[in-house]
Amino acid sequence: HRDLHSFPTRRSSDLNARVLFPGSRAPEAALAGLYLYFSCWDEAHEIAQNIATPEGSCWHAIVHRQEPDDWNSGYWFRQTGRHPIFPRLAAAVGIARWDPVEFIELCGKARSESGSELERRALEWQRCEWQLLFDFCAAKRGPV
């Protein structure tokens, strides 16, 4: 097991996604998510922008939402389409339907209300989104 304190933060080439996530559904996308988890936005962006799949587009959108670059985030979520994690995400956070573009707007509003209940909820939903997408990408290949 890798010591997380030695996690490389400057060069995505230091890690091999297929070695870290053998047999996974989307190893490069899982690596982009892992870099995002460690707040390595440049590395996460570099990887995600080069993955021509819904998972790559989704991570790309999340990176831009965190910048924040809401327009760019919305563009990449539209490229993602209806991702299989969205129904699970909606159920996990207790809403009827997950709309990532509406969530961009909610996050923007939450940023302007530092310390608020809205900010707490937005952060909680982002953690849930990250976990579901990461788990989806890192899962072994097979049915959705």
N, C-alpha and C positions, 0 to 999 in steps of 0.2 A: 504494500500500500504506500502511496505517495504521502509524504509529510506535507500537509496543506500550507505550512509556513514557507515551504520552498516552492510554492506554486509560481511558475514563471509569469511575470506580469508585463513583459515587454515584447516578446516574440511568440506569435502563435505557432511558428514552426518548431518551437521547443516541445510541443506536445503533439502526439499523433492520436487523432480522434479514434481511429480504428483500433488502436492498442488500448486506449482508455475505456472504450465502449465496444468491446468485441461482440459481433453479432447483433448489434443494436439496430433499430429501425432507421435512425438518422444520426450517425455518430458525429458528423461535423456540426450539425445543429445542436446536439447535446453539448459539444465543446463551446459553441457560441454562448449557450445558456450558462455554462460553468464560468466562463470569463465574465459574463454579466453579473453573476452572483458575487464575484469577488471585486465588483466595481471597476473592472478593466474594460471600460466602454469602447476605447479605440480597438482593442483586440476583438471584442465581441462584434463590433461593427464590421471590421475587416473580414471576419469569417462569414457572418450572416449575409453580407451583401454579395457574396460569391456562391451562395447556395440557392439554386433556382428551383426551390420547392416551397410549398406552403409553410413548412417549418422555418426555412430560412427567411422568408418574407415576414413571418410572425416575429421572430427574434429581431429582425431589422427594424420592424415597427416599434417594438418595445424599447430598443436602444434610443430611437428618435423621440419617443414619448418621454423618456427620462432626461433628454438633453435640456430643456424641452424644445422640440421642433414639431409642433402639432400637425402642421400641414404634411410634412414628410412622413410622420407616423401614420396619418390617415391614408396616405398613398399606399404605404406598404401593407397596411391592414386590408385595404381593398384588393391588393394583389394576393393576399392570403386566401380570401374567400371564406366560406363557412368551414372552419377547421373542426375536426372531430372532438377537440377538447372543449369547444364552446358550450355545448349542452351540459357537460359535466361542471364546467366553471359556473354557469348560471345556477345550477342546482346547489353547488357548494356555497355560493354567496347569498342564496335565497332570493333570486330574481327569476322572472319568467323566461327571459331570453337575453343572451349575452350579445351586446352590440359593441364591438371594440372602438368604434368611432365615438359613440356616446361616452364610453369610458375615458377616452382622451379628454373630452370636455369636462367630465367630472374631475379628472386629475388636475386639469388646469384651474378649475374653481377651488379645489382642495389646496393647491399651492398658494393661493391668495388668502387662505384661512388657516395659517400656521397654528398648530396646536388644537385645532377644532376636531369635533367628532367626525366631520366629513374627511378631514385629512387622515385620521386614524383608520376610517373605513377604506379609503382609497389605498392606503398602504397595505392593509390586510388583504384586500382583493388582489393587489399586485403580487403579493407573496403567493397567494393561491394560484394565480395565473402562471407565475414562474414555475411553481412546483408541478402543476399539471402538464405544462408544455415540456418541461425537462423530463418528467417521467415518461411522457409519450415518446420523446426522441430517444431516450436512453433504453427504453424497453426492447426486449429481444424482438426480432422480426416476427411478424405473424399478423393475425387479424386485429383490427382496430378495437 
